[in-house]
Amino acid sequence: MNKDLFSAILSMDAYNRGYGQRVVFNSNDSTFGQNEVGRLLGLARITAQNITSAAQSVGFYALAYDVGNVAGFSAGEQVI
């Protein structure tokens, strides 16, 4: 897959997780959106999530993905 396309998919994924997420992958998982660290999107693994109350109060939400196993990315490369 093209690196730019996969980066766009990660961006869409980040916008659809967290506070008031639009896509619920497992409605039986009560922690969904609260602790995304370790979850996979294809071969990309979420390595960090900002869900502090200070961040939430200003509408900020962020994820970091380890994309080192995704074709087109370098080993150890992270996408925020």
RAVENBEL-V836312 format. One record per residue. N is the residue number from 0. SS is DSSP state (alpha for helix, beta for strand, coil for the rest). PHI is phi in whole degrees, 0 to 359 (* if undefined). Layout:
N&SS&PHI + N&SS&PHI
//
This chain:
0&coil&* + 1&coil&297 + 2&alpha&301 + 3&alpha&295 + 4&alpha&295 + 5&alpha&294 + 6&alpha&298 + 7&alpha&295 + 8&alpha&296 + 9&alpha&297 + 10&alpha&299 + 11&alpha&299 + 12&alpha&297 + 13&alpha&297 + 14&alpha&289 + 15&coil&257 + 16&coil&243 + 17&coil&81 + 18&coil&300 + 19&coil&59 + 20&coil&306 + 21&coil&270 + 22&coil&244 + 23&coil&248 + 24&coil&279 + 25&coil&215 + 26&coil&295 + 27&coil&274 + 28&coil&267 + 29&coil&290 + 30&coil&265 + 31&coil&300 + 32&coil&88 + 33&coil&267 + 34&coil&222 + 35&coil&271 + 36&coil&302 + 37&coil&99 + 38&coil&289 + 39&beta&251 + 40&beta&233 + 41&coil&64 + 42&coil&264 + 43&beta&273 + 44&beta&247 + 45&beta&287 + 46&beta&249 + 47&beta&206 + 48&beta&214 + 49&beta&256 + 50&coil&230 + 51&coil&292 + 52&alpha&295 + 53&alpha&296 + 54&alpha&295 + 55&alpha&295 + 56&alpha&296 + 57&coil&254 + 58&coil&80 + 59&coil&268 + 60&coil&213 + 61&beta&215 + 62&beta&230 + 63&beta&239 + 64&beta&242 + 65&beta&271 + 66&coil&249 + 67&coil&299 + 68&coil&264 + 69&coil&266 + 70&coil&304 + 71&coil&97 + 72&coil&253 + 73&coil&276 + 74&coil&303 + 75&coil&81 + 76&coil&291 + 77&beta&243 + 78&beta&237 + 79&coil&249
//
